[in-house]
Amino acid sequence: METRIAELRYKEVISVEDGARYGYVGDMEVDLESGQVQALVVPGKRRFFGLFGREEDKIIPWNAVKRFGEDIILVEK
């Protein structure tokens, strides 16, 4: 399956364990030598309308990704 990062940004990351919604993909970590994706990065949620910054980004290891859907990515974390 071939997917672009632009397409991943519209997919919500959800835990298969407890149904927790982590947010939408913001970036990916890629090994530049091999070209393989290492992790998905979900930006942290804003605190108090963004005035107090953001929570830490969530790093989802690629091996935790279980399934891609049209609108969601299911992960086990």
N, C-alpha and C positions, 0 to 999 in steps of 0.2 A: 504494500500500500504506500502510495506516495502522497505526502501532505506538505503543505507550505506553512511556515510560521504564521503567516497572515491568516490562514484558515484556523489554526489552533487558537488564536486569540479570541475567537468567538465561541469557544467550547468551555463549559464550566467543569471544573475539577471536583469530583464528588467521591467520598470514601465509600467503599463497598461494605466496610465493617459496621459503621454506625450512621451512614447517610449524611455525614457532616459535609457542608459545602465550603470548600476552601476559596473559591473565587475563580477568576478566569486566567488563563495562561498569559503571562506577560513577556516571557522570554524563555530561551532554552540554553542549556550549557552543552557545548559541542566539543568533542576532542578534535582539534584541528588536524592532527596527523592522520587519524583514521577516518574522520568525517562522521563518526557515530555520535548520536545524541546520548549524553550522560544523565541529564536531568531536565525537568520542567521547572520553571520558576513562576510562582504565583505571588504577585505583589501583596504586601501586607495591607490590611484594612486601615482606612483613615481613622484617626482618633479625633473625636469632637469636631466634625466638619472639616478636618484637615488642618485645623489650627495648631494641634499638638503633634503634628507629624503622622507617621504611619507605624503600624506594628512591623515586626520583622517579616521579611519575605519568607515564604514557604518553599523549600527546595524538595521536589518530589523526584527521587531517583528513578531512572528509566525502568529499572526492573520492578518497580512498584506499580507501574501502569499495567492494568489488567485488560482493559477493553476501551475501544474508541467507538462512540456513537455519533449520530449526526450532530447532536447538540452538547454532548457531555463526554468527559473522559473519566472512566472509573479507575480508582487507584486503591491499593491496599497499603495503608500506612499506619 
